[in-house]
């Protein structure tokens, strides 16, 4: 059974940094074939894409994080990370890790990121 476990969330002041990690288990050799991504959902808002990294390591960022966030993956450790710098209060949300392989979508439980002003 595929499981995604996020870690690294917390409370930080505006301008600070956090690093989120997502460990994927149960995917075996298929992790490297998967597209991975980070999404977020703020209270009262829809879930939105933050950053995605394909199986070929092609990367796409939402405009609102370009230049501040960096996504990376480790196909040996089956992990995907999100380095978040220059955080803003509007980055406050629950951040979710996503794994996509073909028509299959898997989500983690999410980790809370709170940025104080």
N, CA and C of each residue as an Amber inpcrd file, in Angstrom:
protein
   351
   0.8470000  -1.1880000   0.0000000   0.0000000   0.0000000   0.0000000
   0.8850000   1.2420000   0.0000000   0.5950000   2.1360000  -0.9260000
   1.3850000   3.3570000  -1.0300000   1.0040000   4.3240000   0.0880000
   2.0100000   4.8510000   0.7430000   1.7810000   5.8430000   1.7900000
   2.7330000   7.0140000   1.5900000   2.2190000   8.2110000   1.8230000
   3.0170000   9.4220000   1.7490000   2.9700000  10.0960000   3.1100000
   4.1050000  10.4340000   3.6530000   4.1660000  11.0520000   4.9650000
   4.9650000  12.3360000   4.8810000   4.2830000  13.4550000   5.1340000
   4.9360000  14.7540000   5.1290000   5.5070000  15.0830000   6.4980000
   6.5530000  15.8890000   6.4970000   7.1330000  16.3950000   7.7370000
   7.7840000  17.7450000   7.4570000   8.0600000  18.4810000   8.5310000
   8.7900000  19.7290000   8.3930000   7.9700000  20.9890000   8.5200000
   6.6610000  20.8480000   8.6610000   5.8480000  22.0400000   8.8260000
   6.0540000  22.6710000  10.1950000   5.4710000  23.8310000  10.3850000
   5.5810000  24.5000000  11.6710000   5.2450000  25.9620000  11.5800000
   5.6200000  26.6760000  12.6280000   5.3690000  28.1190000  12.7260000
   6.6790000  28.8650000  12.4760000   6.6200000  29.8540000  11.6080000
   7.8170000  30.6250000  11.2860000   7.4120000  32.0780000  11.0600000
   8.3200000  32.9750000  11.3140000   8.0520000  34.3910000  11.0710000
   8.2190000  34.7110000   9.5890000   7.5500000  35.7420000   9.1670000
   7.6810000  36.1900000   7.7790000   9.1490000  36.4490000   7.4510000
   9.5510000  36.0000000   6.2710000  10.9330000  36.1170000   5.8540000
  11.7750000  34.8990000   6.1910000  11.2280000  34.0140000   7.0060000
  11.9420000  32.8220000   7.4140000  11.8530000  31.6920000   6.3980000
  12.3880000  30.5420000   6.7980000  12.4560000  29.3830000   5.9100000
  11.9620000  28.1220000   6.6160000  11.4440000  27.2240000   5.8090000
  11.0950000  25.8820000   6.2630000  11.4300000  24.9140000   5.1340000
  11.6880000  23.6800000   5.5210000  11.9210000  22.6340000   4.5270000
  10.9560000  21.4910000   4.7910000  10.1000000  21.2280000   3.8220000
   9.1510000  20.1210000   3.9150000   9.7380000  18.8920000   3.2310000
   9.4580000  17.7560000   3.8140000   9.8830000  16.4940000   3.2150000
   8.6920000  15.5470000   3.1170000   8.7230000  14.7030000   2.1200000
   7.6750000  13.7060000   1.9240000   8.3470000  12.3700000   1.6520000
   8.0940000  11.4240000   2.5260000   8.6370000  10.0790000   2.3500000
   7.5410000   9.1850000   1.7890000   7.8650000   8.4990000   0.7100000
   6.9060000   7.6250000   0.0370000   7.2970000   6.1780000   0.2920000
   6.3700000   5.4250000   0.8160000   6.6140000   4.0130000   1.0560000
   5.5820000   3.1870000   0.3020000   5.9560000   1.9370000   0.0460000
   5.0390000   1.0320000  -0.6170000   4.9890000   1.1610000  -2.1300000
   5.8310000   2.0240000  -2.6880000   5.7960000   2.2080000  -4.1400000
   6.8890000   1.4170000  -4.8450000   7.8280000   0.8900000  -4.0510000
   8.8850000   0.0940000  -4.6400000   9.6420000   0.8570000  -5.7120000
   9.8890000   0.1690000  -6.8390000  10.6640000   0.8230000  -7.9040000
   9.8550000   1.8330000  -8.7020000   8.5720000   1.9770000  -8.3910000
   7.7290000   2.8560000  -9.1850000   7.8420000   4.3230000  -8.8000000
   8.5270000   4.6060000  -7.6990000   8.6700000   6.0090000  -7.3010000
   9.3340000   6.8140000  -8.4000000  10.3970000   6.2550000  -8.9740000
  11.1400000   7.0000000  -9.9840000  10.3210000   7.2060000 -11.2590000
   9.2380000   6.4550000 -11.4120000   8.3610000   6.5890000 -12.5710000
   7.2160000   7.5580000 -12.3030000   7.1490000   8.0670000 -11.0920000
   6.0230000   8.9000000 -10.6720000   6.3500000  10.3780000 -10.8020000
   5.3070000  11.1430000 -11.1040000   5.3940000  12.5960000 -10.9730000
   5.0570000  12.9430000  -9.5260000   5.8200000  13.8460000  -8.9400000
   5.6150000  14.2130000  -7.5450000   5.3200000  15.7050000  -7.4490000
   4.5850000  16.0660000  -6.4170000   4.2570000  17.4800000  -6.3040000
   3.8800000  17.8730000  -4.8940000   3.8890000  19.1700000  -4.6820000
   3.3940000  19.7760000  -3.4420000   2.2210000  20.6820000  -3.7760000
   1.1820000  20.5510000  -2.9870000  -0.0120000  21.3700000  -3.1170000
  -0.3090000  21.9730000  -1.7560000  -1.1380000  22.9860000  -1.7390000
  -1.5000000  23.5690000  -0.4510000  -2.9640000  23.9900000  -0.4550000
  -3.5130000  24.0640000   0.7340000  -4.8970000  24.5010000   0.8910000
  -4.9950000  25.3790000   2.1130000  -5.3870000  26.6170000   1.8890000
  -5.6100000  27.5530000   2.9780000  -7.0770000  27.4960000   3.3860000
  -7.3980000  27.9060000   4.6040000  -8.7980000  27.8720000   5.0570000
  -9.7140000  28.6370000   4.1130000 -10.7880000  27.9870000   3.7230000
 -11.7680000  28.6220000   2.8570000 -11.3820000  28.7090000   1.4010000
 -10.2550000  28.1050000   1.0530000  -9.7880000  28.1580000  -0.3290000
  -9.6300000  26.7530000  -0.8940000  -9.5830000  26.6850000  -2.2160000
  -9.3660000  25.4010000  -2.8650000  -7.9000000  25.0030000  -2.8120000
  -7.6720000  23.7170000  -2.9170000  -6.3140000  23.2180000  -2.9770000
  -5.6670000  23.7020000  -4.2820000  -4.4070000  24.1340000  -4.1640000
  -3.7200000  24.6530000  -5.3350000  -2.3240000  24.0640000  -5.4580000
  -1.8600000  23.9810000  -6.6830000  -0.5260000  23.4680000  -6.9500000
   0.5160000  24.4790000  -6.4940000   1.5560000  23.9750000  -5.8470000
   2.6910000  24.8090000  -5.4400000   3.8840000  24.5400000  -6.3390000
   4.2380000  23.2660000  -6.4520000   5.3820000  22.8780000  -7.2800000
   5.2500000  21.4110000  -7.6450000   5.6600000  21.0770000  -8.8560000
   5.6490000  19.6900000  -9.2930000   6.9820000  19.3630000  -9.9360000
   7.3870000  18.1020000  -9.8010000   8.6100000  17.6180000 -10.4350000
   8.2750000  16.2850000 -11.0920000   8.5170000  16.2040000 -12.3770000
   8.1220000  15.0210000 -13.1250000   9.1250000  13.8930000 -12.9300000
   8.7930000  12.7540000 -13.5140000   9.6970000  11.6070000 -13.4550000
  11.0150000  11.9120000 -14.1420000  10.9730000  12.8570000 -15.1100000
  12.2010000  13.2780000 -15.7890000  12.8720000  14.4580000 -15.1000000
  12.3280000  14.8110000 -13.9310000  12.8160000  15.9590000 -13.1430000
  12.5820000  17.2960000 -13.8170000  11.5630000  17.3550000 -14.6760000
  11.1010000  18.6530000 -15.1490000  10.2970000  19.3000000 -14.0250000
  10.5070000  20.5840000 -13.8220000   9.9260000  21.2720000 -12.6650000
   9.0200000  22.4130000 -13.1160000   7.9340000  22.5710000 -12.3870000
   7.0290000  23.6800000 -12.6240000   6.6240000  24.2630000 -11.2750000
   6.6050000  25.5770000 -11.1960000   6.2200000  26.2650000  -9.9710000
   5.0100000  27.1570000 -10.2270000   4.1920000  27.2970000  -9.1980000
   3.1570000  28.3160000  -9.2570000   3.8310000  29.6790000  -9.2480000
   3.2090000  30.6250000  -9.9130000   3.8220000  31.9590000 -10.0130000
   4.0890000  32.5620000  -8.6320000   3.2150000  32.2820000  -7.6820000
   3.3380000  32.9380000  -6.3850000   4.4930000  32.4060000  -5.5350000
   5.1930000  31.3560000  -5.9910000   6.3500000  30.8430000  -5.2410000
   7.6450000  30.8890000  -6.0380000   7.5610000  31.2830000  -7.2910000
   8.7650000  31.3180000  -8.1230000   9.8290000  32.2120000  -7.4940000
  11.0420000  31.6730000  -7.4160000  12.1470000  32.4150000  -6.8340000
  12.2620000  32.2830000  -5.3310000  11.2490000  31.6570000  -4.7030000
  11.2730000  31.5130000  -3.2420000  11.3150000  30.0480000  -2.8070000
  10.6490000  29.1850000  -3.5580000  10.5590000  27.7640000  -3.1990000
  11.3590000  26.9320000  -4.1960000  11.8830000  25.8020000  -3.6970000
  12.6340000  24.8800000  -4.5470000  12.2000000  23.4560000  -4.2540000
  11.7670000  22.7480000  -5.2900000  11.3650000  21.3510000  -5.1450000
  12.5050000  20.4580000  -5.6230000  12.6530000  19.3190000  -4.9630000
  13.6850000  18.3640000  -5.3660000  13.2010000  16.9660000  -5.0150000
  13.8180000  15.9820000  -5.6340000  13.4620000  14.5870000  -5.3520000
  14.7130000  13.7490000  -5.2370000  14.5920000  12.6700000  -4.4830000
  15.6720000  11.7090000  -4.3280000  15.0990000  10.3320000  -4.6440000
  15.4460000   9.8200000  -5.8040000  14.8810000   8.5510000  -6.2530000
  15.4910000   7.3470000  -5.5470000  16.5420000   7.5510000  -4.8000000
  17.1340000   6.4600000  -4.0260000  16.4510000   6.3490000  -2.6600000
  16.0780000   7.4930000  -2.1150000  15.4290000   7.5040000  -0.8060000
  13.9060000   7.5540000  -0.9120000  13.4040000   7.6790000  -2.1380000
  11.9460000   7.7990000  -2.3630000  11.3690000   8.9800000  -1.5800000
  12.0160000  10.1130000  -1.7310000  11.5470000  11.3120000  -1.0390000
  11.4540000  12.4910000  -2.0100000  10.6100000  13.4210000  -1.6500000
  10.5150000  14.6900000  -2.3690000  10.4910000  15.7960000  -1.3210000
  11.1990000  16.8640000  -1.5990000  11.3300000  17.9440000  -0.6250000
  10.9150000  19.2800000  -1.2270000  10.5780000  20.1890000  -0.3410000
  10.2270000  21.5430000  -0.7660000  10.9360000  22.5130000   0.1680000
  11.9320000  23.2000000  -0.3340000  12.6220000  24.2330000   0.4260000
  11.8770000  25.5420000   0.2290000  11.4240000  26.1210000   1.3250000
  10.6180000  27.3320000   1.2540000  11.3730000  28.4690000   1.9340000
  11.7400000  29.4570000   1.1780000  12.4570000  30.6310000   1.6900000
  11.5960000  31.8790000   1.5110000  11.9820000  32.9210000   2.2180000
  11.2660000  34.2040000   2.1300000   9.7630000  34.0090000   2.3000000
   9.4070000  33.2650000   3.3120000   8.0000000  32.9510000   3.5310000
   7.1930000  34.1920000   3.8580000   5.9420000  34.1720000   3.4040000
   5.0180000  35.2730000   3.6180000   3.8060000  34.7670000   4.3830000
   3.1050000  35.6550000   5.0810000   1.8840000  35.2140000   5.7870000
   0.8890000  34.5200000   4.8610000   0.8200000  34.9350000   3.6130000
  -0.1210000  34.3070000   2.6860000   0.2990000  32.8990000   2.2690000
   1.4710000  32.4540000   2.6790000   1.8780000  31.0720000   2.4420000
   1.2920000  30.1260000   3.4890000   0.6340000  30.6740000   4.4850000
   0.0180000  29.8590000   5.5280000  -1.0270000  28.9310000   4.9280000
  -0.8720000  27.6350000   5.1640000  -1.7740000  26.6310000   4.5900000
  -1.3570000  25.2540000   5.0830000  -2.1870000  24.2820000   4.7830000
  -1.7760000  22.8850000   4.9290000  -1.1480000  22.4630000   3.6080000
   0.0430000  21.9230000   3.6860000   0.7790000  21.5100000   2.4970000
   0.7020000  19.9920000   2.3490000   0.3500000  19.5630000   1.1390000
   0.1490000  18.1600000   0.8510000   1.1490000  17.6730000  -0.1970000
   1.6280000  16.4810000   0.0220000   2.4920000  15.8070000  -0.9480000
   1.6100000  14.9610000  -1.8650000   1.9420000  14.9330000  -3.1260000
   1.1610000  14.1790000  -4.1120000   2.0720000  13.3100000  -4.9590000
   1.5980000  12.0980000  -5.2250000   2.2800000  11.1990000  -6.1350000
   1.3080000  10.8060000  -7.2350000   1.7290000  10.9500000  -8.4620000
   0.8740000  10.6200000  -9.5880000   1.6010000   9.6460000 -10.5110000
   0.9160000   8.5440000 -10.7910000   1.4590000   7.5410000 -11.7060000
   0.3190000   7.0750000 -12.5870000   0.3520000   7.4540000 -13.8430000
  -0.7550000   7.1330000 -14.7300000  -2.0220000   7.8040000 -14.2360000
  -3.0690000   7.0030000 -14.0120000  -4.3380000   7.5370000 -13.5180000
  -4.4410000   7.5020000 -12.0010000  -3.4020000   7.0820000 -11.3390000
  -3.4370000   6.9300000  -9.8810000  -2.8630000   8.1570000  -9.1940000
  -3.6240000   8.6530000  -8.2270000  -3.2290000   9.8060000  -7.4300000
  -3.1570000   9.3950000  -5.9640000  -2.0620000   9.7260000  -5.3030000
  -1.9420000   9.4410000  -3.8870000  -1.5880000  10.7280000  -3.1550000
  -2.1780000  10.9040000  -1.9630000  -1.9750000  12.1100000  -1.1740000
  -1.5220000  11.7620000   0.2370000  -0.7020000  12.6350000   0.7890000
  -0.3690000  12.5340000   2.1830000  -1.4400000  13.1850000   3.0350000
  -1.2360000  13.1520000   4.3470000  -2.2100000  13.7290000   5.2750000
  -2.0610000  15.2330000   5.4030000  -0.9250000  15.7460000   4.9730000
  -0.7030000  17.1840000   5.0270000   0.0840000  17.6080000   6.2620000
   0.7680000  18.7210000   6.1190000   1.5120000  19.3130000   7.2320000
   1.2270000  20.8110000   7.2690000   0.9630000  21.3140000   8.4590000
   0.5670000  22.7150000   8.5950000   1.7860000  23.6330000   8.5480000
   1.6940000  24.6620000   7.7490000   2.7060000  25.7260000   7.7110000
   2.0020000  27.0260000   8.0810000   2.5150000  27.6760000   9.1090000
   1.9480000  28.9410000   9.5560000   3.0380000  29.9980000   9.5620000
   2.7950000  31.0860000   8.8550000   3.7630000  32.1770000   8.7630000
   3.1650000  33.3960000   9.4520000   3.8260000  33.8430000  10.4980000
   3.3330000  35.0040000  11.2480000   3.9440000  36.2890000  10.6930000
   3.1790000  37.3490000  10.7960000   3.6440000  38.6440000  10.2620000
   4.4170000  39.4350000  11.3040000
